[in-house]
Amino acid sequence: MTVRRMEAAARAAVPGLRVQAGGAVLTQRAMDASIERDLRRAELLAAPLLFPVLVFAYGSVVSALLVDAPEARPSMPAPATAGKDNG
């Protein structure tokens, strides 16, 4: 039985009763939804404000757009391990 069905059954059993589910799982779900909504809002506000700064810093619109593109990053060789064979 889902939480919503349990709430509905409790309300039907006692008319006028205020029923609200709680607990760690429901609290975590509510917090996750709130955090996701807040992060989305922050990203939507920060992007237009940050773009002119990136254009100024990198000198062109194309460079500012490529700053976080994975394809724009040079591939780094694997680091050499010193003293690999100590035998």
C-alpha positions in Angstrom: 0.0 0.0 0.0 1.4 3.4 -1.0 1.7 6.3 1.4 -1.1 8.2 -0.5 -3.5 5.3 -0.2 -2.7 4.9 3.5 -3.4 8.6 4.0 -6.7 8.3 2.0 -7.8 5.3 4.0 -7.0 7.0 7.4 -9.0 10.1 6.3 -12.0 7.9 5.2 -11.9 6.0 8.5 -12.3 9.1 10.6 -14.0 12.0 8.9 -12.5 15.4 9.7 -9.2 13.8 10.7 -6.1 15.6 9.5 -3.7 13.0 8.2 -0.2 13.8 7.0 2.6 11.2 6.4 6.0 11.8 7.8 9.3 10.1 8.4 12.9 10.1 7.2 12.1 8.9 3.6 9.4 11.4 2.9 11.5 14.2 4.5 14.5 13.3 2.3 12.3 13.2 -0.8 10.9 16.7 0.0 14.4 18.0 0.7 15.8 16.5 -2.6 13.0 18.1 -4.5 13.6 21.5 -2.9 17.3 21.3 -3.4 16.9 20.4 -7.1 14.5 23.3 -7.6 16.8 25.7 -5.9 19.9 24.5 -7.9 18.0 24.8 -11.2 16.9 28.4 -10.3 20.5 29.3 -9.3 21.9 27.9 -12.6 19.3 29.8 -14.6 20.2 33.1 -12.8 24.0 32.6 -12.8 24.4 31.7 -16.5 23.3 35.0 -18.0 25.3 36.9 -15.3 28.5 34.9 -15.8 28.5 34.9 -19.7 29.6 38.5 -20.1 32.4 38.0 -17.5 33.6 34.9 -19.5 33.5 36.9 -22.8 35.5 39.6 -21.2 38.0 37.2 -19.6 38.6 35.1 -22.7 38.2 37.8 -25.3 35.6 36.3 -27.6 32.2 34.8 -27.5 33.4 31.5 -29.0 36.1 31.1 -26.4 33.6 31.9 -23.6 31.3 29.2 -25.0 34.1 26.6 -25.1 35.3 27.1 -21.6 33.4 24.1 -20.2 33.0 22.0 -23.3 34.7 18.6 -22.7 35.8 18.5 -26.4 37.8 21.8 -25.8 39.9 20.3 -23.1 43.2 18.9 -24.2 43.7 15.2 -23.4 46.3 14.7 -20.7 48.6 11.7 -20.9 48.6 9.3 -18.0 51.1 10.3 -15.3 54.3 8.3 -15.2 54.8 6.3 -12.1 58.3 6.7 -10.6 59.9 3.7 -9.0 57.3 1.3 -10.5 59.6 -1.6 -10.4 61.3 -1.7 -7.0 62.3 -5.3 -7.3 
